[in-house]
Amino acid sequence: MRENNKNQMRKKKNSKGRLYFLILVVLLYLVLIQFFPNKSMVVLKFFIKLLLRLIPIFIFVYAIMLLIYYFINKEFLRKYMGEESGLKGWLIAIIAGIISTGPMYVWYPLMKELRKNGVKDRYLATFLYNRGIKPAWLPLLIFYFGWFYSLTLLTVMAVLSILQGLMTERIIKVMK
């Protein structure tokens, strides 16, 4: 019970810190716009463009989280990405990492939820490691480096992602 109260207090403290940071950034921007109106407008336009590009990615990740929340229960996650999942867990983590899109930080809330629901750290690390393999860039990779190099590189990355996952999980266990 004490641990639960501590977690709730930490969450309140973190949300206040985030709000203070947002207020500070807005105030700083309002001050800077007084001194540098032209440059501030360029920055504001860039921010709006960036935000408009990120909104679909946020919606996509939120939709995935919603689908996982409603259709994939803890038992399913434990079976396919839990302690006893074996090869299935590795394959799911590798393939999901390869086909995932968007900035990595957008995936962190989903990773946190999956971890809470029993997905092992090794699979999360493997997923994140495999985000470096992007199917959209494969034609360019093959064009510049050829088939043999590209296939070798991608195979080594996928295999080493398993090692990365195992090492990450081991280090987390030692640090706890």
N, C-alpha and C positions, 0 to 999 in steps of 0.2 A: 504494500500500500504506500509506503514511504517513497519507493522508487517511482511509482505512478505519479505522485504529487510532484516529485522533482522533475520528471519529464514534462508535466504540464507547466511548471514554472519556467523551465527552459524554453518551451515553445512560446510562451507569452513574452519572455525576454527577447527572443529572436525576432518575433513579429514586431515588437516595438523598435528594435534596432533597424529593421528593414524600413519601417515607416519613417524613422528619423533620417535615414540615409536618403530616401526618396525626397523628403522635404528639403534636405540640405542641397541635393542636386538641383531641384527646381529653383530654389532661392539663388543658388550660384549662377544658374543659367539666366535668371531674371536680372541679376546684377551685370553679368557679362553682356547681355543684349543692350544695356544702356551705353556701354563703352564701345562695343564692336557690333553695331546692328547688322552690317552686311555679312560679316563672317558668321555671326550667330544664326542668320537666316539660312546660310548654306548648310550649317551643321544641323539645323532643325529639319530642313528638307531631306538631308541624308538620313537622319534618324527616322523620319516618317517612311521613307522608301524602304529602309531596312526593316522596320516594324511590319510594313505591309507584306514583305517577302517572308517574314517569320510567322505571321499569323496562320497561314495554311499548315505549316509544319506543326505549330502548337496544337491546332485543331486535330490534325492527323494523330499525333501522339496521344492527345486526350481521348480521342475516339478509341484508339487501341486499348488505353487504360480502362475505359468504360466497358469495352467488350470483354476484356480479361476479367474485370470485376464481376460482370454478370454471367459470363458463360464458362469461365475457367475457375474452378474452385481449388481450394488448397490441396485436396487429395490428388487432383489432376496434376498440379504443379509438382507435388512431391513425387508422384509416380514417374513423370517424364523429365524432371529436372531437379529431383531431390537426391537423397543419399544413395538410393538403390537404382538410379535410372541408367547408369552405365553408358553404353555407346549411343543410345537414343538422345540422352542429355547433351552429349558432346556435339552430335550432328545438328540438333535443334539450335544450340548456341552458335555454332559456326555459320549455319545457313541464315539464321536470323540476323547475325551481325553483318553478313555480306549484303543482304537485301535491305537493311535499314538505311534510311535516308535522313537528311537534315543534320543540323549541328549536334554534336555529341551531348552538350549540356541539356538539351531538350529531353534526352532519354533518361537523365538521372532520376527524375521522380518515378518513372516507370520501373527502373531498376530497384529503387527503394521499396516499392510496393511488392515486386516479385520476391525480393529478399525477405520481406516480412511474411510472405506467404509460403516460405519453405524452399525457394530456389537457392541452391548452393552457391557460395561465392565463386567457386571455380567456374561455373557456367556463366555468371555475370561478367567475370574478367575475360573469359573466352569470347563472349559476345562483343565486348568493347574492343578487344584486340582485333577482331575480324572486321570491324568497321573500316579498317584501312584498305580492305579489298572492295573495290567499287566496280560493279559490272559495267556501268556507263563509261568508265575510263579504259576498259579492256581493249577496245579497238586501237586507241592511241598508244597504249602500252605495247601491244603487239606490233604496231606500225614502227615504233622506234626501236624496240628491242628484239623483236622476232618471237615466234611461237615457243621455241624451246626455253628461252630465258623467262618468258612470261609465265608459262606453265610451271616451271621450276620455282620461280619466286612465289607464285600463289600457293603452290603445294606446301612449300616450306613455311609460309606465313600461317596457313591453316593448321599445320601440324604443330608448329611452335606455339600457336594460341592455346593449345591444350596444355603444354608445358607451362605457359604463362598463367593459365588458370590454376593449375596445381600449385605453383609457387606462391601465387597470391593467397590462395586458401591456407597454405601452410604458414605463411608469414602472419596472416591474421590470427590464426590459432595461437601462435607463439606470443603475439603481442597482447592477447587478451588476458 
